[in-house]
Amino acid sequence: MTDAEARITALEILVEQLIVERCAMTDDPLGTAEQARDRLTAMAQADTTGRITHSVAAALTDAMQRVVERIEGMAG
């Protein structure tokens, strides 16, 4: 793994952790995470500028799915 790849991986983990912590502070952590995942997916699909590529949209969806799974794991 190159230095750049390692930095990207670390950033992804940090962002996921921040999202998990923010969702955990709400009354409905799982619902909040699922809503965020759905909104990010909708934003990516609605992008007509081409700035959000398919790979970026897929990465966002995957990251948010991991967040949902982590919150589900925290709940029980």
N, CA, C and O atoms as a GROMACS GRO file, in nm:
protein
  304
    1MET      N    1   0.085  -0.118   0.000
    1MET     CA    2   0.000   0.000   0.000
    1MET      C    3   0.090   0.124   0.000
    1MET      O    4   0.183   0.136   0.080
    2THR      N    5   0.059   0.214  -0.090
    2THR     CA    6   0.138   0.336  -0.099
    2THR      C    7   0.098   0.431   0.013
    2THR      O    8  -0.002   0.410   0.082
    3ASP      N    9   0.176   0.535   0.030
    3ASP     CA   10   0.147   0.635   0.133
    3ASP      C   11   0.012   0.702   0.106
    3ASP      O   12  -0.066   0.725   0.198
    4ALA      N   13  -0.015   0.733  -0.020
    4ALA     CA   14  -0.142   0.798  -0.055
    4ALA      C   15  -0.260   0.706  -0.025
    4ALA      O   16  -0.362   0.751   0.027
    5GLU      N   17  -0.247   0.578  -0.057
    5GLU     CA   18  -0.354   0.483  -0.031
    5GLU      C   19  -0.379   0.468   0.119
    5GLU      O   20  -0.493   0.458   0.164
    6ALA      N   21  -0.271   0.468   0.195
    6ALA     CA   22  -0.284   0.458   0.341
    6ALA      C   23  -0.354   0.581   0.398
    6ALA      O   24  -0.435   0.569   0.490
    7ARG      N   25  -0.322   0.696   0.345
    7ARG     CA   26  -0.387   0.819   0.391
    7ARG      C   27  -0.536   0.819   0.357
    7ARG      O   28  -0.618   0.861   0.438
    8ILE      N   29  -0.570   0.773   0.239
    8ILE     CA   30  -0.711   0.766   0.198
    8ILE      C   31  -0.787   0.669   0.289
    8ILE      O   32  -0.898   0.699   0.333
    9THR      N   33  -0.727   0.554   0.317
    9THR     CA   34  -0.790   0.457   0.406
    9THR      C   35  -0.810   0.515   0.545
    9THR      O   36  -0.916   0.497   0.605
   10ALA      N   37  -0.710   0.584   0.596
   10ALA     CA   38  -0.721   0.645   0.729
   10ALA      C   39  -0.830   0.752   0.730
   10ALA      O   40  -0.905   0.763   0.828
   11LEU      N   41  -0.840   0.829   0.624
   11LEU     CA   42  -0.943   0.932   0.615
   11LEU      C   43  -1.082   0.868   0.610
   11LEU      O   44  -1.175   0.918   0.674
   12GLU      N   45  -1.096   0.760   0.536
   12GLU     CA   46  -1.225   0.691   0.530
   12GLU      C   47  -1.268   0.642   0.668
   12GLU      O   48  -1.383   0.657   0.706
   13ILE      N   49  -1.174   0.584   0.742
   13ILE     CA   50  -1.203   0.534   0.876
   13ILE      C   51  -1.242   0.649   0.968
   13ILE      O   52  -1.336   0.636   1.046
   14LEU      N   53  -1.171   0.760   0.959
   14LEU     CA   54  -1.201   0.877   1.041
   14LEU      C   55  -1.341   0.931   1.011
   14LEU      O   56  -1.417   0.960   1.103
   15VAL      N   57  -1.374   0.943   0.885
   15VAL     CA   58  -1.506   0.994   0.846
   15VAL      C   59  -1.616   0.900   0.896
   15VAL      O   60  -1.716   0.946   0.950
   16GLU      N   61  -1.597   0.771   0.878
   16GLU     CA   62  -1.695   0.675   0.928
   16GLU      C   63  -1.714   0.689   1.079
   16GLU      O   64  -1.827   0.689   1.128
   17GLN      N   65  -1.604   0.702   1.152
   17GLN     CA   66  -1.612   0.714   1.297
   17GLN      C   67  -1.686   0.841   1.337
   17GLN      O   68  -1.767   0.840   1.430
   18LEU      N   69  -1.657   0.950   1.270
   18LEU     CA   70  -1.727   1.076   1.299
   18LEU      C   71  -1.877   1.063   1.274
   18LEU      O   72  -1.958   1.113   1.352
   19ILE      N   73  -1.913   0.996   1.166
   19ILE     CA   74  -2.055   0.977   1.136
   19ILE      C   75  -2.120   0.888   1.241
   19ILE      O   76  -2.231   0.918   1.287
   20VAL      N   77  -2.053   0.780   1.281
   20VAL     CA   78  -2.107   0.691   1.384
   20VAL      C   79  -2.129   0.769   1.513
   20VAL      O   80  -2.234   0.757   1.576
   21GLU      N   81  -2.030   0.848   1.554
   21GLU     CA   82  -2.043   0.925   1.678
   21GLU      C   83  -2.156   1.026   1.670
   21GLU      O   84  -2.230   1.044   1.767
   22ARG      N   85  -2.170   1.092   1.556
   22ARG     CA   86  -2.277   1.190   1.540
   22ARG      C   87  -2.414   1.122   1.544
   22ARG      O   88  -2.506   1.172   1.608
   23CYS      N   89  -2.427   1.010   1.475
   23CYS     CA   90  -2.554   0.937   1.476
   23CYS      C   91  -2.586   0.886   1.616
   23CYS      O   92  -2.702   0.887   1.658
   24ALA      N   93  -2.485   0.841   1.688
   24ALA     CA   94  -2.506   0.787   1.823
   24ALA      C   95  -2.559   0.894   1.919
   24ALA      O   96  -2.618   0.860   2.021
   25MET      N   97  -2.539   1.020   1.888
   25MET     CA   98  -2.584   1.128   1.975
   25MET      C   99  -2.732   1.162   1.953
   25MET      O  100  -2.786   1.246   2.025
   26THR      N  101  -2.796   1.099   1.857
   26THR     CA  102  -2.936   1.129   1.828
   26THR      C  103  -3.028   1.032   1.902
   26THR      O  104  -2.982   0.933   1.960
   27ASP      N  105  -3.157   1.062   1.900
   27ASP     CA  106  -3.254   0.973   1.965
   27ASP      C  107  -3.270   0.841   1.890
   27ASP      O  108  -3.305   0.740   1.950
   28ASP      N  109  -3.245   0.842   1.760
   28ASP     CA  110  -3.261   0.723   1.676
   28ASP      C  111  -3.135   0.705   1.591
   28ASP      O  112  -3.136   0.739   1.472
   29PRO      N  113  -3.027   0.652   1.650
   29PRO     CA  114  -2.901   0.641   1.576
   29PRO      C  115  -2.912   0.563   1.445
   29PRO      O  116  -2.859   0.604   1.343
   30LEU      N  117  -2.981   0.450   1.449
   30LEU     CA  118  -2.993   0.368   1.328
   30LEU      C  119  -3.075   0.440   1.221
   30LEU      O  120  -3.037   0.440   1.104
   31GLY      N  121  -3.186   0.500   1.260
   31GLY     CA  122  -3.267   0.574   1.165
   31GLY      C  123  -3.192   0.691   1.104
   31GLY      O  124  -3.205   0.719   0.985
   32THR      N  125  -3.113   0.758   1.186
   32THR     CA  126  -3.033   0.872   1.138
   32THR      C  127  -2.930   0.825   1.036
   32THR      O  128  -2.913   0.889   0.932
   33ALA      N  129  -2.863   0.715   1.065
   33ALA     CA  130  -2.761   0.663   0.972
   33ALA      C  131  -2.825   0.616   0.842
   33ALA      O  132  -2.771   0.641   0.734
   34GLU      N  133  -2.939   0.549   0.852
   34GLU     CA  134  -3.007   0.503   0.732
   34GLU      C  135  -3.055   0.621   0.648
   34GLU      O  136  -3.046   0.618   0.525
   35GLN      N  137  -3.105   0.724   0.713
   35GLN     CA  138  -3.150   0.843   0.642
   35GLN      C  139  -3.032   0.912   0.572
   35GLN      O  140  -3.044   0.956   0.458
   36ALA      N  141  -2.919   0.921   0.640
   36ALA     CA  142  -2.800   0.981   0.579
   36ALA      C  143  -2.753   0.901   0.459
   36ALA      O  144  -2.718   0.957   0.356
   37ARG      N  145  -2.754   0.769   0.472
   37ARG     CA  146  -2.714   0.682   0.360
   37ARG      C  147  -2.806   0.705   0.241
   37ARG      O  148  -2.759   0.720   0.128
   38ASP      N  149  -2.936   0.708   0.266
   38ASP     CA  150  -3.032   0.727   0.158
   38ASP      C  151  -3.017   0.865   0.092
   38ASP      O  152  -3.028   0.877  -0.030
   39ARG      N  153  -2.992   0.967   0.173
   39ARG     CA  154  -2.974   1.102   0.118
   39ARG      C  155  -2.848   1.113   0.033
   39ARG      O  156  -2.850   1.173  -0.074
   40LEU      N  157  -2.738   1.054   0.081
   40LEU     CA  158  -2.614   1.057   0.003
   40LEU      C  159  -2.632   0.983  -0.130
   40LEU      O  160  -2.585   1.029  -0.234
   41THR      N  161  -2.700   0.870  -0.125
   41THR     CA  162  -2.725   0.794  -0.247
   41THR      C  163  -2.810   0.876  -0.344
   41THR      O  164  -2.781   0.880  -0.464
   42ALA      N  165  -2.915   0.940  -0.292
   42ALA     CA  166  -3.002   1.021  -0.377
   42ALA      C  167  -2.926   1.140  -0.437
   42ALA      O  168  -2.944   1.172  -0.554
   43MET      N  169  -2.842   1.204  -0.358
   43MET     CA  170  -2.763   1.317  -0.409
   43MET      C  171  -2.671   1.271  -0.520
   43MET      O  172  -2.659   1.339  -0.623
   44ALA      N  173  -2.606   1.158  -0.501
   44ALA     CA  174  -2.514   1.107  -0.603
   44ALA      C  175  -2.588   1.072  -0.731
   44ALA      O  176  -2.540   1.100  -0.841
   45GLN      N  177  -2.706   1.012  -0.718
   45GLN     CA  178  -2.783   0.974  -0.835
   45GLN      C  179  -2.839   1.096  -0.907
   45GLN      O  180  -2.857   1.092  -1.029
   46ALA      N  181  -2.866   1.204  -0.834
   46ALA     CA  182  -2.925   1.324  -0.894
   46ALA      C  183  -2.821   1.416  -0.956
   46ALA      O  184  -2.856   1.512  -1.026
   47ASP      N  185  -2.693   1.389  -0.932
   47ASP     CA  186  -2.588   1.476  -0.984
   47ASP      C  187  -2.585   1.470  -1.137
   47ASP      O  188  -2.564   1.364  -1.196
   48THR      N  189  -2.605   1.584  -1.198
   48THR     CA  190  -2.602   1.592  -1.344
   48THR      C  191  -2.474   1.660  -1.394
   48THR      O  192  -2.453   1.672  -1.515
   49THR      N  193  -2.389   1.703  -1.301
   49THR     CA  194  -2.267   1.772  -1.340
   49THR      C  195  -2.153   1.677  -1.373
   49THR      O  196  -2.055   1.715  -1.437
   50GLY      N  197  -2.166   1.553  -1.328
   50GLY     CA  198  -2.060   1.456  -1.352
   50GLY      C  199  -1.950   1.462  -1.247
   50GLY      O  200  -1.850   1.390  -1.257
   51ARG      N  201  -1.968   1.547  -1.147
   51ARG     CA  202  -1.865   1.558  -1.042
   51ARG      C  203  -1.864   1.436  -0.951
   51ARG      O  204  -1.760   1.399  -0.897
   52ILE      N  205  -1.981   1.374  -0.935
   52ILE     CA  206  -1.989   1.254  -0.851
   52ILE      C  207  -1.989   1.134  -0.945
   52ILE      O  208  -2.091   1.101  -1.006
   53THR      N  209  -1.875   1.070  -0.955
   53THR     CA  210  -1.863   0.955  -1.045
   53THR      C  211  -1.929   0.833  -0.982
   53THR      O  212  -1.962   0.832  -0.863
   54HIS      N  213  -1.948   0.731  -1.062
   54HIS     CA  214  -2.007   0.607  -1.012
   54HIS      C  215  -1.923   0.550  -0.898
   54HIS      O  216  -1.978   0.500  -0.800
   55SER      N  217  -1.792   0.556  -0.911
   55SER     CA  218  -1.706   0.498  -0.807
   55SER      C  219  -1.717   0.577  -0.677
   55SER      O  220  -1.711   0.519  -0.568
   56VAL      N  221  -1.732   0.709  -0.687
   56VAL     CA  222  -1.749   0.791  -0.567
   56VAL      C  223  -1.883   0.759  -0.501
   56VAL      O  224  -1.890   0.744  -0.379
   57ALA      N  225  -1.988   0.749  -0.580
   57ALA     CA  226  -2.120   0.716  -0.527
   57ALA      C  227  -2.118   0.579  -0.460
   57ALA      O  228  -2.177   0.561  -0.353
   58ALA      N  229  -2.052   0.484  -0.522
   58ALA     CA  230  -2.043   0.350  -0.464
   58ALA      C  231  -1.965   0.352  -0.334
   58ALA      O  232  -2.002   0.284  -0.238
   59ALA      N  233  -1.857   0.430  -0.329
   59ALA     CA  234  -1.778   0.440  -0.207
   59ALA      C  235  -1.859   0.503  -0.094
   59ALA      O  236  -1.851   0.458   0.021
   60LEU      N  237  -1.937   0.607  -0.126
   60LEU     CA  238  -2.022   0.671  -0.025
   60LEU      C  239  -2.126   0.573   0.028
   60LEU      O  240  -2.149   0.564   0.148
   61THR      N  241  -2.189   0.501  -0.062
   61THR     CA  242  -2.291   0.405  -0.022
   61THR      C  243  -2.230   0.295   0.064
   61THR      O  244  -2.288   0.256   0.166
   62ASP      N  245  -2.114   0.245   0.025
   62ASP     CA  246  -2.046   0.141   0.102
   62ASP      C  247  -2.008   0.191   0.242
   62ASP      O  248  -2.027   0.121   0.341
   63ALA      N  249  -1.956   0.312   0.249
   63ALA     CA  250  -1.917   0.369   0.378
   63ALA      C  251  -2.037   0.385   0.469
   63ALA      O  252  -2.031   0.353   0.588
   64MET      N  253  -2.146   0.434   0.413
   64MET     CA  254  -2.266   0.453   0.496
   64MET      C  255  -2.325   0.318   0.537
   64MET      O  256  -2.382   0.308   0.646
   65GLN      N  257  -2.313   0.218   0.454
   65GLN     CA  258  -2.360   0.085   0.494
   65GLN      C  259  -2.277   0.032   0.610
   65GLN      O  260  -2.331  -0.030   0.701
   66ARG      N  261  -2.147   0.056   0.608
   66ARG     CA  262  -2.062   0.014   0.720
   66ARG      C  263  -2.101   0.088   0.848
   66ARG      O  264  -2.099   0.030   0.956
   67VAL      N  265  -2.137   0.217   0.834
   67VAL     CA  266  -2.182   0.295   0.950
   67VAL      C  267  -2.310   0.232   1.007
   67VAL      O  268  -2.321   0.214   1.128
   68VAL      N  269  -2.405   0.200   0.920
   68VAL     CA  270  -2.529   0.138   0.964
   68VAL      C  271  -2.499   0.007   1.037
   68VAL      O  272  -2.556  -0.020   1.143
   69GLU      N  273  -2.411  -0.074   0.981
   69GLU     CA  274  -2.376  -0.202   1.042
   69GLU      C  275  -2.310  -0.183   1.178
   69GLU      O  276  -2.336  -0.259   1.271
   70ARG      N  277  -2.224  -0.083   1.190
   70ARG     CA  278  -2.159  -0.056   1.318
   70ARG      C  279  -2.261  -0.013   1.423
   70ARG      O  280  -2.253  -0.055   1.539
   71ILE      N  281  -2.356   0.070   1.382
   71ILE     CA  282  -2.458   0.114   1.477
   71ILE      C  283  -2.548  -0.003   1.517
   71ILE      O  284  -2.586  -0.014   1.634
   72GLU      N  285  -2.581  -0.088   1.422
   72GLU     CA  286  -2.660  -0.206   1.454
   72GLU      C  287  -2.584  -0.293   1.556
   72GLU      O  288  -2.644  -0.348   1.648
   73GLY      N  289  -2.453  -0.305   1.537
   73GLY     CA  290  -2.371  -0.382   1.629
   73GLY      C  291  -2.365  -0.322   1.767
   73GLY      O  292  -2.357  -0.394   1.867
   74MET      N  293  -2.368  -0.190   1.775
   74MET     CA  294  -2.366  -0.122   1.904
   74MET      C  295  -2.499  -0.143   1.978
   74MET      O  296  -2.502  -0.146   2.101
   75ALA      N  297  -2.607  -0.159   1.902
   75ALA     CA  298  -2.740  -0.170   1.961
   75ALA      C  299  -2.765  -0.310   2.019
   75ALA      O  300  -2.852  -0.327   2.105
   76GLY      N  301  -2.693  -0.405   1.974
   76GLY     CA  302  -2.723  -0.536   2.030
   76GLY      C  303  -2.654  -0.641   1.958
   76GLY      O  304  -2.668  -0.758   1.993
   0.00000   0.00000   0.00000
